[in-house]
């Protein structure tokens, strides 16, 4: 089976869908890999490395299966043809028009963000692997912008107290942010409306911040959306406590919905000048009221940073992790290199977002 790996064309996207390490393994199990020249350069994977791993350098678009990181743009959709299989982050919950275009081309498309969160699909869970990168990088960004040290330092000039960090949302990104902040020596607290994650937060050496607001966990492992009254109580409780922290990282997201607003303007104004908020929900509107995607906003001395697509800023390891997810899905869809789509299987059916053939 031929698998094509195009060079990503989305602005500022530096990742690649497969890396030489994975290409070498797939080449030994019945897959023929065609990689577009330059596809891995931005992630520090050279054409020679792909060639040595067993890939052919050339035009990937005629392959039976196309593996991408980001959804194809209009020109790329036009290069797809009926019967092809596409894998990538396709945004099925927010890009209905893009899914319709793929349907019209007769493409069978699998969205990496639609992989069911079940035990046997964990190796395919790209949302989690990329969230790991985001959580790690968020702390580095915050530490860089904070006008103070994260760890406690004992110097000849006296002792410097450690910074206090609050991570809101204890999913994969949040837990990685907590672990990273702890490794850098900060005093860390974590908050989540799901009481079940309290033990995970504390296992990383952080304190669980109890704001008195409890929500249930959905089937996919996300926190359910709070009611309007619950959101108000959460905001009030957070406003009373947030001024104690120097760096706040927010990670609360609900798939296909605007991000819940957790930090109102009044809470931001209660923070000390020099404090920093890194809002990982910026792409979905932000968890803080004043967040702007891909912008730095300074309000009364508090800096709000709204980065998007953080995995692309660490493309080597982000690509490596994503490639392992794609490889696991490839081998599920095409055991021994032969495509066998079983739509009775919950992974195959759950991840598939279009399989309709093009009109005759």
N, C-alpha and C positions, 0 to 999 in steps of 0.2 A: 504494500500500500504506500502510495506517495503522499508525503506530508510536506506542505509548503510553509515556509516561515518568512513573511515579508518584513521589510524594514518599517518600523512604526512611523506614521506621518502626523500624528496629533502633536500640536504645539507643546514643546518642552517635555515630550515623552522620550525617555532614554532607555527604557527597558526593552528586552527582546523576549519573545515567547518561549524559545528553547535555547539552551546554552550547550556548549561543546560536550560537557560532562554527560548531559542527558542524551544528546545526539548519539554519542558513542554507544550508550546502552540500548537505545531504540534501534540503532542500526543492526544490532546483534539479535533482535527479536522480530525481524520481518518488516521493518519500516525502511522506506527509502526517503531520506530527508533532502529537501531542496531549499537552500537558504539564499535569500537575496543578498548580493554583495553589499557589505556595509551594515547589515542588519544589526550586528552586535557591537559595532564600534563604540557607540555612545556609552555602552555598559562595560567597556574594556575587554570585549571578546572579539578577537581578530578573525578575519576571513580565513587565515591560515589555520587557526585553531579549529574552526568548523570543518575545514577540509581534512585536517588530520584526524578529526573525530569520525570521519566517514560521510560527511555531507557533500552534496554537489552544490556548487555555487551557480545560481542562475535565476530564471524567472519562476517564482513559486506559485503563480496564480492559476496554473493549469493542473495543479495537484488535486488529488481526490479530497484531501482535507487541508484546510487552511487554519493555522494556529496563530492567533494574534494576542496582543495584550489589550489594546483598546478597540472599540467598535470601529468597523470600516467607515471611511467617509464616503460621500456620494460617488466619487470617481472609482474608489475601490469596490463598492457594491456593483458598479457597472462591469467590473472585471470578473465577477462571480458568475457561475452558470448553473443551470438546473442540475440537481443531483449532487452538487458539492456539499461537503460538510464544513461548517465553520465553528471554531472554538474561540472564545474571547470574553472580555467584559463588555456585554452588549446593552446594559442598562434597560432591561425589559420593562421595569416598573415606571420608568420616566421618559422613555423614548419610543412611544408607540409608533411614530412615523418611521423610525429606523427599522423596527421589527417588520412593519408592513412592506418596506422596500425589500427586505430579505425574503419575505414570503413571496413577493411578486417575482423574484428571481428564481424561485424554486429551490432555495437553499435550506438544508437542514441545519439549524443553528443551535448551539449549546452555549448558554450563558454561564460563565464561571461563578457569577454571584448568585446563581439559582441552584447550585449544588445543594442537595438536601443535607441538613446538619444531623447526620446519623453516623454511627460509629464506623461503619465500613466505608464511608465517604470522607473520613477525616484527612486522608492523604491527598484529596482533591480540593480541599477547602482553601481556595485562593483568598477569600475575604480575610480569613484568619492569618494566613502567611503574610499578606501585605499589611494587615493591621499591626503585626509585630514590628514591621519596619517603621510604621508611622508613630507608634508609641515611643519607640527608642529615639527617633529623630526629634520628636516634639520636646523631649527633655533637653536634648542638646541645644535646640533653638532657644528654649527658655533660659538655659544656663548662660548662653552666649549673650543674651539681651539683658539679663538681670545685672544690676550694678553692684553685685556683691557675690562673695563666694558661696557655693553650695555646701561644702563640708565645713566642719569646725576646724580651725587652724590654731595651733599654739605656737606663737612666735616670740621673738625677743621683744617685740613691741606690744606684746599682750595677746590675749586670746580673742579670736574672732568667732562669734556664735554662728552655728550652721543656719542655713536658710530653711524656711518652712515651706513645704510643697504640698499642694492639695491636688489630687487627681480625681476628677468627677467622671464616673462610669468605669466599672471594673470588668469590662469585657477584655478581649485579647489586647487591644491597644492600651487600655487603661492599666492592665496588669503589667504589661511590658514597660510602660511609663513609670509605674511604681518601682519596679525592680531596678530600672536604670537610675532613677533619682536616688534610690537607696545606695546603689553602687558608688554614686558620686558623693555620698556622704550627707545628703540632706535629711532633715527630719520630715517624714512623709506621712500624710493621711490620705485615705481613699474613701470615696462615698459612692454608693449605688443604692437605688431604691429596692433592689433585690436582696433580701436578707441572706439568701443562700450563698452569696459571694463573700460574706464577712470573713469566713475562715480563710479564703484564698488571699484576701487582702492582708490579713494578719500573718499568714504564712510567709509573706515576703518581707516581714519586718516593719510593716506600716500599721498605723492606727486606723481603725474603722470609725469614720465620722458618722454618728447617728443623728440624723436631723428629724427623726420622728415621722418620716414619710415612707411608707412601704408599698411596693408594687409587686405584682406577680411576674414570673418569667413566662414568656411565650414558648410555643413548641420549638421555635428555631433558636431558643436560647437568649433572645433579646428581652429587655424589659418592656412590659406593655405600656402603652401611652397613658399617662396620668390624666385624671379628670381635671377640669378647670380649677376646681377647689383644691385638689391635691397639688397642682402646679403652683398655685398661689401660696399655699402653706410651705411648700418646698423653697420657693423664692425668698419668703420672709425668713425662714430658718437659716438659709444660706447667707442672706444679707447680714444676719447677726453674727456669723462666724467667719465670713470670708476675709475680713480685715486682718485676721491673725496670720494670713499667709502671704508669702513673698511671690510665689509662682503658683499659678493655677493652670492645670491642663484639663480641658474638657473633651470628652470622647463620645457623648451620648448621641446615638443615631437610631432612627427607626426606618427600615428599608422602604423606599418608595414614598416617604413622607418628609415634610419639612422637619428640620431638627428641632427638638423641644427647646424652648428658651428657658434656661435655668438661671442665668445671671442678668437681672435687669439693670438698667442704668444706675439706679439707686445703690445697688450692691457694688458696682464698679466704683462709684464715688465714695464708698466707705473704705476702699483699699488705700494703703499708704502710697504716696508718690514713689515711683521707682518700681512698683510691683508690675508683674507681667502676667498676661493671660494668653495661652496658646490654645486656640480653638480649632480642634480637629474636625469639627462639624461645619466648618466654614462653607464648604461646597454645597451644603444643604440648608444654608441660611444662618448657621451658627447657633451655638448654645448661649452666647452672650449677646445682649441686645445691640451693642455697637459694633459687632464683628463685621468686617467686610472681606469677602473672599480675595485672597492674594494681595491684601493690603495691610499695612501697619497703621493702626489708629491710636493716637495718643490723646487720652481724655483725662484731664485733671492730674496729669503726671503718671497715669496708668497706661501701659502699652498693651494693646490688643493685637495679636498676630493671627491672621486667618489663612494659614497655608492650605493649599490643595495639592493632591497628588504627591504627597511626601515620598511614597516608595520610589518615584522616579528620581528623587534627589540622591538615592543610594542604589543606583541601578545594578551594580554587580550582584550584591546579595539578594536584592529584590527579584532580579531576573532568575537567579539560581533557585530561589524558593518557589517562584511562580512556575518555572519550568518543571519542577518536580510535581506540582499540582497538575499541570497539563499532561505530563507523562502518565500519571496515574489514571487520568480520565481517558487518555488515548488507549491505554492498554485495557481499560474496561470496555470501551466501545469497539475496539478492534483487537481481540485476543489473537496473539501470534501473527499480528500484522494484517488480519483480514477483517474488514468492517462487518460487524454483526450487531445491528441495532435492535435491541429487545425492549420495546416500549412497555412491556409488562414489568420491567425492572424499575424500581422507584428512583434510582439514580439517573438512569437514562431518560425516563419520562419527566422527572422533576427538573432536570437541567435543560431539557429541550424547549426552546421558545418559538420555534417555527419548523414545521416539516411539510407544509402544504406545497404541492407542486405548482409550478407556474401554469397559468391558464393556457389551454391549447390554442 
